[in-house]
Amino acid sequence: MLSYVGRRLLQLVPLLLVISFVIFVALEMAPGDPVTLLLGQNASPQAVAELRAELGLDRPLFLQYFSFITEAVQGDLGVSYRSGREVAFELARTTGVSATLALTAMILAVLVGVTVGIVAAVKQYTFIDTVTRVGVLAMVSLPVFWLAILMIIGFAVKWPIFPAFGWGTYGHLVLPAIALSTYPLAVIARLTRSSMLEVMSSDYVRTARAAGLPERTVVMKYALKNALVPVMTVIGLQFGGLIGGAVLTETVFGIPGIGRLIVTAIEGRDYPVVRGAVLLGTVVFVLINLLVDMLYKWADPRQRGV
């Protein structure tokens, strides 16, 4: 297991190099100039040239990239163009907020999604199963930002139960977490249902039923444990994918998380913040998937020798 973890962590190095280079090229090709945005359209050419030199934007792209990699290895992600604070500080300030939102949304998605998937599998071809499948299809199809706006209109404006914007209380967490959890909840519920149906048709489940065991025991003790093995992988992928959903959710609800930070940085051409946030998201995504793979090997004895 330790050698497996070591190999996966080593694979992270070239991945970060490729992604950082792609981000450098993409930002260079993007329209707009950060210096012009900082100084304004009426800035003199001399002032523009001086600020470009101060920020290091007058150097060739490969030299900028080499400097960034050299400093990033030492833990320095640069300084934000707009705030003047270190990018590491900006990320640390916002990551906790986004982690709280993503973790809450994922817990909600797992608890509800697995439960709905089990019920739909047990009640296959019934009215409950039909309603469940229609609801799952609707949640997969609804855009997160559109659902978030509807929830604000319904539960913050028309019926002022929860606050619409901001962060700081448990009430601020409810609507964003529900909106962010809908897509992974639907995916988990659909996969849990199909996995449960496959497992419940296996020989050992039929044997358990023939032995006279209660249906609840057959479902929860024998079927569910094996059905959740493939679901674990999807849970990890969906948790990593919540980073992308958080960008829209935090923007709509005015949450000061890393998603909103990325949007603000892109609008203001704050290149160091964009690069740092993308690298952080890559590291988090890879580590989450590594953890899921380890749990998968632990849960499925057939995978331990792989």
NUNU-904347 format. One record per residue: residue in three letters; x, y, z of N, C-alpha, C in turn. Coordinates in steps of 0.1 Angstrom, whole numbers, padded with zeros to 4 digits, always signed. Example, Ala and Ser with C-alpha at 12.3 -4.5 7.8 and 13.67 -1.06 7.14 Angstrom:
<vokols>
ALA+0132-0057+0078+0123-0045+0078+0132-0033+0078SER+0128-0022+0071+0137-0011+0071+0129+0000+0079
</vokols>
This chain:
<vokols>
MET+0008-0012+0000+0000+0000+0000+0009+0013+0000LEU+0020+0012+0008+0028+0024+0009+0035+0027-0005SER+0039+0016-0012+0045+0018-0025+0035+0023-0035TYR+0023+0019-0034+0012+0024-0042+0010+0039-0040VAL+0009+0043-0028+0007+0057-0024+0019+0065-0029GLY+0031+0060-0028+0043+0067-0032+0043+0069-0047ARG+0039+0059-0055+0038+0060-0069+0027+0071-0074ARG+0016+0070-0067+0006+0080-0070+0010+0094-0067LEU+0017+0096-0056+0022+0110-0053+0032+0115-0063LEU+0041+0105-0067+0051+0109-0077+0044+0113-0090GLN+0033+0107-0094+0026+0110-0106+0020+0124-0105LEU+0019+0129-0093+0013+0143-0091+0022+0154-0097VAL+0035+0151-0096+0045+0161-0100+0044+0165-0115PRO+0045+0155-0124+0043+0159-0138+0029+0164-0141LEU+0019+0160-0134+0006+0165-0136+0005+0180-0133LEU+0011+0184-0122+0011+0198-0118+0020+0206-0128LEU+0030+0201-0133+0038+0208-0143+0031+0211-0156VAL+0023+0200-0160+0016+0202-0173+0004+0212-0171ILE-0003+0211-0159-0014+0220-0157-0009+0234-0155SER+0001+0236-0148+0007+0249-0146+0011+0256-0159PHE+0017+0248-0168+0021+0253-0181+0009+0257-0189VAL-0001+0248-0189-0013+0251-0197-0020+0264-0192ILE-0020+0265-0179-0026+0277-0173-0018+0290-0177PHE-0005+0289-0177+0003+0300-0181+0000+0304-0195VAL-0001+0294-0204-0003+0297-0218-0017+0303-0220ALA-0027+0297-0213-0041+0301-0215-0043+0316-0210LEU-0037+0319-0199-0038+0333-0193-0031+0343-0203GLU-0020+0339-0209-0013+0347-0218-0021+0350-0230MET-0029+0340-0235-0037+0342-0247-0050+0348-0244ALA-0054+0349-0231-0067+0355-0228-0067+0370-0231PRO-0079+0375-0236-0079+0390-0238-0079+0397-0225GLY-0073+0410-0226-0073+0418-0215-0058+0419-0209ASP-0055+0430-0203-0042+0432-0197-0044+0436-0182PRO-0037+0428-0173-0039+0431-0159-0033+0445-0156VAL-0023+0449-0162-0017+0462-0160-0027+0474-0163THR-0034+0472-0175-0044+0482-0179-0055+0482-0169LEU-0059+0471-0164-0070+0470-0155-0067+0477-0141LEU-0054+0475-0138-0050+0481-0125-0048+0496-0126LEU-0042+0501-0137-0039+0515-0138-0050+0523-0145GLY-0059+0516-0153-0069+0523-0160-0065+0526-0174GLN-0075+0529-0182-0073+0531-0197-0065+0544-0199ASN-0065+0554-0190-0058+0566-0193-0044+0567-0187ALA-0039+0555-0183-0025+0555-0178-0015+0558-0189SER-0004+0564-0185+0006+0568-0195+0014+0555-0198PRO+0020+0555-0210+0028+0543-0214+0040+0541-0205GLN+0045+0551-0199+0057+0550-0190+0052+0543-0177ALA+0040+0546-0172+0035+0540-0160+0032+0525-0163VAL+0026+0523-0174+0023+0509-0178+0036+0501-0179ALA+0046+0506-0185+0059+0499-0187+0065+0496-0173GLU+0065+0506-0164+0071+0504-0151+0063+0494-0143LEU+0050+0494-0143+0043+0483-0136+0044+0470-0142ARG+0045+0469-0155+0048+0456-0161+0061+0450-0157ALA+0071+0459-0156+0084+0455-0152+0084+0451-0137GLU+0077+0458-0129+0076+0455-0115+0069+0441-0112LEU+0059+0438-0121+0052+0426-0119+0059+0414-0126GLY+0069+0417-0134+0076+0407-0142+0069+0402-0154LEU+0059+0410-0159+0052+0407-0171+0059+0411-0184ASP+0070+0418-0183+0078+0422-0195+0088+0411-0199ARG+0089+0401-0191+0099+0390-0194+0092+0379-0203PRO+0100+0372-0210+0094+0361-0219+0086+0351-0210LEU+0077+0345-0217+0068+0336-0209+0075+0324-0203PHE+0085+0318-0209+0092+0307-0203+0100+0311-0191LEU+0105+0323-0190+0112+0328-0179+0102+0330-0167GLN+0090+0336-0170+0080+0337-0160+0076+0324-0154TYR+0074+0314-0163+0070+0301-0159+0081+0294-0150PHE+0093+0296-0154+0104+0290-0146+0105+0296-0132SER+0103+0309-0132+0104+0316-0119+0092+0312-0110PHE+0080+0310-0116+0069+0305-0109+0071+0292-0103ILE+0076+0282-0111+0078+0269-0106+0089+0269-0095THR+0100+0276-0097+0110+0277-0087+0105+0282-0074GLU+0097+0292-0074+0092+0298-0062+0081+0289-0056ALA+0073+0282-0064+0062+0274-0059+0068+0262-0052VAL+0079+0256-0057+0085+0245-0050+0089+0249-0035GLN+0092+0262-0034+0096+0267-0021+0084+0272-0012GLY+0072+0270-0018+0060+0274-0011+0055+0288-0013ASP+0061+0295-0023+0058+0308-0026+0050+0308-0039LEU+0037+0312-0038+0028+0312-0050+0027+0326-0056GLY+0035+0335-0051+0034+0349-0056+0025+0358-0048VAL+0023+0370-0054+0015+0380-0047+0004+0384-0056SER-0008+0386-0050-0019+0391-0058-0017+0404-0064TYR-0021+0406-0076-0019+0419-0083-0029+0430-0076ARG-0040+0425-0072-0051+0435-0068-0050+0438-0053SER-0048+0428-0045-0048+0430-0030-0034+0432-0025GLY-0024+0428-0032-0011+0430-0027-0007+0419-0016ARG-0016+0410-0013-0013+0400-0003-0008+0387-0010GLU-0001+0379-0003+0004+0366-0008-0007+0357-0012VAL-0005+0351-0023-0016+0342-0029-0018+0330-0019ALA-0008+0325-0012-0010+0315-0002-0020+0320+0009PHE-0018+0332+0013-0027+0338+0023-0042+0339+0018GLU-0043+0343+0006-0057+0344+0000-0063+0330-0001LEU-0055+0320-0005-0061+0307-0006-0064+0301+0007ALA-0056+0304+0017-0059+0299+0031-0071+0305+0037ARG-0073+0318+0033-0084+0326+0038-0098+0320+0033THR-0097+0315+0021-0110+0311+0014-0112+0296+0014THR-0101+0288+0015-0102+0274+0014-0111+0268+0025GLY-0110+0273+0037-0118+0268+0048-0133+0269+0045VAL-0137+0281+0040-0151+0283+0037-0156+0273+0026SER-0148+0272+0015-0152+0262+0005-0152+0248+0009ALA-0142+0244+0018-0142+0231+0023-0154+0227+0032THR-0158+0237+0040-0170+0235+0048-0182+0233+0039LEU-0184+0241+0029-0195+0240+0020-0195+0227+0012ALA-0183+0224+0007-0182+0211-0001-0185+0199+0008LEU-0179+0199+0020-0180+0187+0028-0195+0185+0033THR-0202+0197+0036-0216+0196+0040-0224+0191+0028ALA-0222+0196+0016-0229+0192+0004-0227+0177+0001MET-0214+0172+0003-0211+0158+0000-0218+0149+0010ILE-0217+0153+0023-0224+0144+0033-0239+0143+0030LEU-0245+0154+0027-0259+0154+0023-0262+0146+0011ALA-0253+0147+0001-0255+0139-0011-0253+0124-0009VAL-0244+0120+0000-0241+0106+0002-0253+0100+0011LEU-0257+0107+0021-0267+0102+0030-0281+0100+0022VAL-0285+0111+0015-0297+0110+0008-0296+0102-0004GLY-0285+0103-0012-0284+0095-0024-0283+0080-0022VAL-0276+0076-0012-0275+0061-0009-0288+0056-0004THR-0295+0064+0004-0308+0060+0009-0318+0059-0002VAL-0319+0069-0010-0328+0069-0022-0325+0057-0031GLY-0312+0055-0034-0309+0044-0043-0313+0030-0037ILE-0311+0028-0024-0315+0016-0018-0330+0014-0018VAL-0338+0024-0015-0352+0023-0015-0357+0020-0029ALA-0351+0027-0039-0356+0025-0053-0353+0011-0058ALA-0341+0005-0053-0338-0008-0057-0347-0019-0051VAL-0350-0017-0038-0359-0026-0031-0373-0025-0037LYS-0378-0013-0040-0391-0011-0046-0391-0010-0061GLN-0383-0018-0067-0381-0018-0082-0395-0019-0089TYR-0396-0010-0099-0408-0010-0108-0421-0006-0100THR-0420+0000-0089-0431+0005-0082-0432+0020-0084PHE-0443+0026-0078-0445+0040-0080-0433+0048-0074ILE-0428+0043-0062-0417+0050-0056-0404+0050-0065ASP-0402+0038-0071-0390+0037-0080-0392+0047-0092THR-0404+0048-0097-0406+0057-0109-0404+0071-0105VAL-0409+0075-0093-0408+0089-0089-0393+0092-0086THR-0386+0082-0080-0372+0084-0077-0364+0086-0090ARG-0366+0078-0100-0359+0079-0113-0362+0092-0120VAL-0374+0097-0120-0377+0110-0125-0371+0121-0118GLY-0371+0120-0104-0364+0131-0096-0349+0131-0099VAL-0343+0119-0100-0329+0119-0102-0325+0125-0116LEU-0333+0122-0126-0331+0128-0139-0333+0143-0139ALA-0342+0148-0131-0344+0162-0130-0332+0169-0123MET-0327+0163-0113-0316+0169-0106-0303+0169-0114VAL-0301+0159-0122-0290+0158-0131-0291+0169-0142SER-0303+0172-0146-0305+0181-0157-0305+0196-0153LEU-0308+0199-0140-0309+0213-0136-0296+0219-0134PRO-0293+0230-0140-0280+0238-0137-0280+0242-0123VAL-0268+0242-0117-0267+0245-0103-0271+0260-0100PHE-0266+0269-0109-0268+0283-0107-0283+0286-0108TRP-0290+0280-0117-0304+0282-0119-0312+0277-0107LEU-0309+0265-0102-0315+0260-0090-0312+0269-0078ALA-0300+0274-0077-0297+0283-0066-0305+0296-0066ILE-0307+0301-0078-0315+0313-0079-0330+0310-0075LEU-0335+0299-0079-0349+0295-0075-0350+0294-0060MET-0340+0288-0054-0340+0286-0039-0340+0299-0032ILE-0332+0309-0037-0332+0322-0031-0345+0329-0032ILE-0351+0328-0044-0365+0334-0046-0375+0328-0037GLY-0374+0314-0036-0384+0307-0028-0382+0308-0013PHE-0370+0305-0008-0368+0304+0006-0360+0315+0013ALA-0357+0326+0005-0351+0338+0011-0359+0350+0008VAL-0366+0350-0003-0374+0362-0006-0389+0361-0004LYS-0395+0351-0010-0409+0349-0008-0412+0344+0006TRP-0405+0334+0010-0406+0329+0024-0392+0331+0031PRO-0390+0341+0038-0377+0344+0043-0373+0335+0055ILE-0370+0323+0051-0366+0313+0061-0351+0313+0063PHE-0343+0314+0052-0329+0314+0053-0323+0326+0046PRO-0311+0330+0050-0305+0342+0044-0301+0339+0030ALA-0302+0349+0021-0299+0347+0007-0284+0348+0004PHE-0277+0357+0011-0263+0359+0007-0255+0360+0020GLY-0242+0358+0018-0233+0360+0029-0228+0347+0035TRP-0221+0348+0046-0215+0336+0053-0212+0340+0068GLY-0213+0330+0076-0210+0333+0090-0219+0325+0100THR-0231+0321+0096-0240+0313+0105-0244+0300+0098TYR-0250+0291+0106-0254+0279+0100-0265+0281+0090GLY-0273+0291+0091-0284+0294+0082-0278+0297+0068HIS-0267+0304+0067-0260+0307+0054-0256+0294+0047LEU-0255+0283+0054-0249+0271+0048-0260+0263+0042VAL-0273+0264+0046-0283+0255+0042-0286+0255+0027LEU-0290+0267+0021-0294+0268+0007-0282+0264-0002PRO-0270+0270+0000-0259+0266-0009-0255+0252-0008ALA-0256+0246+0004-0252+0231+0005-0262+0223-0003ILE-0275+0226-0002-0285+0218-0009-0284+0220-0024ALA-0282+0232-0028-0280+0235-0043-0268+0227-0048LEU-0257+0228-0041-0245+0222-0045-0245+0206-0045SER-0254+0201-0036-0254+0186-0035-0263+0179-0045THR-0271+0187-0052-0282+0180-0061-0276+0171-0071TYR-0266+0176-0079-0260+0168-0089-0253+0155-0084PRO-0244+0156-0074-0238+0144-0069-0248+0135-0062LEU-0258+0141-0056-0269+0132-0050-0275+0124-0060ALA-0279+0130-0072-0285+0122-0082-0276+0111-0088VAL-0264+0114-0090-0254+0105-0095-0253+0093-0086ILE-0251+0096-0073-0249+0086-0063-0262+0077-0062ALA-0274+0083-0062-0286+0076-0061-0288+0066-0073ARG-0285+0071-0085-0287+0063-0097-0277+0051-0097LEU-0264+0053-0093-0255+0043-0093-0258+0033-0081THR-0262+0038-0070-0265+0029-0059-0277+0020-0063ARG-0287+0025-0069-0298+0017-0074-0294+0006-0083SER-0286+0009-0093-0282-0001-0103-0272-0011-0097SER-0264-0006-0088-0255-0016-0081-0262-0025-0072MET-0272-0020-0065-0280-0028-0056-0288-0038-0064LEU-0294-0035-0075-0301-0044-0083-0292-0055-0088GLU-0280-0052-0092-0271-0062-0096-0267-0072-0085VAL-0264-0066-0073-0260-0075-0062-0271-0083-0057MET-0283-0078-0057-0295-0085-0051-0299-0097-0060SER-0294-0097-0073-0297-0108-0081-0286-0119-0081SER-0276-0117-0072-0265-0126-0072-0269-0139-0064ASP-0260-0149-0064-0264-0162-0058-0264-0161-0043TYR-0254-0154-0037-0253-0154-0023-0265-0147-0016VAL-0270-0137-0023-0282-0130-0018-0294-0139-0019ARG-0296-0147-0030-0307-0156-0031-0305-0167-0020THR-0293-0171-0017-0290-0181-0007-0294-0176+0007ALA-0291-0164+0009-0295-0158+0022-0310-0157+0024ARG-0317-0154+0013-0332-0154+0014-0337-0168+0015ALA-0331-0177+0009-0336-0191+0010-0334-0197+0024ALA-0324-0191+0031-0321-0195+0045-0331-0190+0055GLY-0340-0181+0050-0351-0176+0058-0347-0163+0066LEU-0336-0156+0061-0332-0144+0068-0342-0133+0065PRO-0344-0124+0074-0353-0112+0071-0348-0104+0059GLU-0357-0098+0052-0354-0091+0040-0345-0079+0044ARG-0347-0073+0055-0339-0061+0060-0325-0066+0062THR-0323-0077+0068-0309-0083+0070-0302-0086+0057VAL-0310-0092+0048-0304-0095+0035-0299-0082+0028VAL-0308-0072+0028-0305-0060+0021-0293-0052+0027MET-0294-0050+0040-0284-0041+0047-0271-0049+0050LYS-0271-0061+0053-0259-0068+0057-0252-0075+0045TYR-0259-0081+0036-0253-0088+0025-0252-0080+0012ALA-0263-0073+0009-0263-0067-0004-0256-0053-0004LEU-0259-0045+0006-0254-0031+0006-0239-0030+0007LYS-0233-0039+0015-0218-0038+0016-0211-0039+0003ASN-0215-0049-0005-0209-0051-0018-0214-0041-0028ALA-0226-0036-0027-0231-0027-0037-0224-0013-0035LEU-0219-0010-0024-0213+0003-0021-0198+0004-0026VAL-0192-0007-0030-0178-0007-0034-0177+0002-0047PRO-0184+0000-0058-0183+0009-0069-0188+0023-0066VAL-0197+0024-0057-0203+0038-0054-0192+0046-0047MET-0183+0040-0040-0172+0048-0033-0164+0056-0043THR-0161+0049-0054-0153+0056-0065-0160+0068-0070VAL-0173+0067-0072-0181+0078-0078-0181+0089-0067ILE-0183+0086-0054-0183+0096-0044-0170+0104-0044GLY-0159+0098-0046-0146+0105-0046-0146+0115-0058LEU-0150+0110-0070-0150+0118-0082-0159+0130-0080GLN-0171+0127-0075-0181+0138-0073-0176+0148-0063PHE-0169+0144-0052-0164+0153-0042-0154+0162-0048GLY-0145+0156-0057-0135+0165-0064-0142+0174-0074GLY-0153+0170-0080-0160+0178-0089-0168+0189-0083LEU-0170+0189-0070-0177+0200-0063-0169+0213-0063ILE-0156+0212-0066-0148+0224-0067-0154+0233-0079GLY-0157+0226-0090-0163+0234-0101-0176+0239-0098GLY-0185+0231-0091-0198+0236-0088-0198+0247-0078ALA-0187+0247-0069-0186+0257-0059-0184+0271-0065VAL-0178+0271-0077-0175+0284-0083-0188+0291-0086LEU-0198+0284-0091-0211+0290-0094-0219+0293-0082THR-0219+0283-0073-0227+0284-0061-0222+0295-0052GLU-0209+0297-0050-0204+0307-0041-0207+0321-0048THR-0206+0322-0061-0209+0334-0068-0223+0339-0066VAL-0233+0329-0068-0247+0332-0066-0251+0336-0052PHE-0245+0329-0042-0249+0332-0028-0240+0342-0021GLY-0230+0347-0029-0221+0357-0023-0212+0352-0012ILE-0208+0339-0013-0200+0333-0003-0185+0336-0005PRO-0178+0340+0005-0163+0344+0003-0154+0331+0003GLY-0157+0322-0006-0149+0310-0007-0139+0311-0019ILE-0133+0299-0022-0122+0299-0032-0129+0300-0046GLY-0141+0295-0047-0148+0297-0060-0150+0311-0064ARG-0155+0319-0054-0157+0333-0057-0144+0340-0059LEU-0134+0336-0052-0120+0342-0054-0115+0339-0068ILE-0118+0327-0073-0113+0324-0087-0121+0333-0097VAL-0134+0335-0095-0142+0343-0105-0137+0357-0104THR-0134+0363-0092-0129+0376-0091-0116+0378-0097ALA-0107+0368-0095-0094+0368-0101-0094+0368-0116ILE-0102+0360-0122-0103+0359-0136-0108+0372-0142GLU-0118+0378-0136-0124+0391-0141-0113+0402-0140GLY-0105+0401-0129-0095+0412-0128-0081+0408-0133ARG-0080+0397-0141-0068+0392-0146-0057+0391-0136ASP-0061+0386-0124-0051+0384-0113-0045+0371-0115TYR-0035+0370-0124-0029+0358-0128-0023+0349-0116PRO-0016+0355-0107-0010+0346-0096-0021+0339-0088VAL-0032+0346-0085-0043+0339-0078-0049+0328-0086VAL-0052+0330-0099-0057+0320-0107-0048+0308-0108ARG-0035+0310-0110-0026+0299-0110-0026+0291-0097GLY-0025+0298-0086-0024+0292-0073-0037+0284-0070ALA-0049+0290-0074-0061+0283-0071-0063+0270-0080VAL-0058+0271-0092-0059+0259-0101-0050+0248-0096LEU-0038+0251-0092-0029+0241-0087-0034+0235-0074LEU-0040+0243-0065-0045+0238-0053-0057+0229-0056GLY-0066+0233-0065-0077+0224-0069-0072+0211-0074THR-0061+0211-0082-0056+0199-0088-0050+0190-0077VAL-0043+0195-0067-0038+0187-0056-0049+0181-0048VAL-0059+0189-0045-0070+0184-0037-0077+0172-0045PHE-0080+0174-0058-0087+0164-0066-0079+0151-0066VAL-0066+0152-0068-0058+0140-0069-0057+0133-0055LEU-0056+0141-0044-0055+0134-0031-0068+0128-0027ILE-0079+0134-0031-0092+0128-0028-0094+0115-0035ASN-0090+0115-0048-0091+0102-0055-0081+0092-0050LEU-0070+0096-0045-0060+0086-0039-0066+0080-0027LEU-0073+0088-0019-0079+0083-0007-0091+0074-0010VAL-0098+0077-0020-0109+0068-0025-0104+0055-0030ASP-0093+0055-0037-0087+0043-0042-0082+0034-0031MET-0076+0040-0020-0072+0033-0009-0084+0026-0002LEU-0095+0034+0000-0107+0028+0006-0113+0017-0003TYR-0112+0019-0016-0117+0008-0025-0109-0005-0023LYS-0096-0004-0022-0088-0016-0020-0090-0022-0006TRP-0093-0014+0004-0096-0019+0017-0110-0026+0017ALA-0120-0020+0010-0133-0026+0010-0134-0038+0001ASP-0127-0039-0009-0128-0050-0019-0115-0058-0018PRO-0115-0070-0011-0102-0078-0010-0096-0082-0023ARG-0104-0083-0034-0099-0087-0047-0089-0076-0052GLN-0090-0064-0047-0082-0053-0053-0069-0051-0045ARG-0067-0058-0034-0056-0055-0025-0043-0060-0031GLY-0043-0069-0040-0031-0074-0046-0027-0067-0059VAL-0036-0057-0063-0034-0050-0076-0023-0039-0074
</vokols>
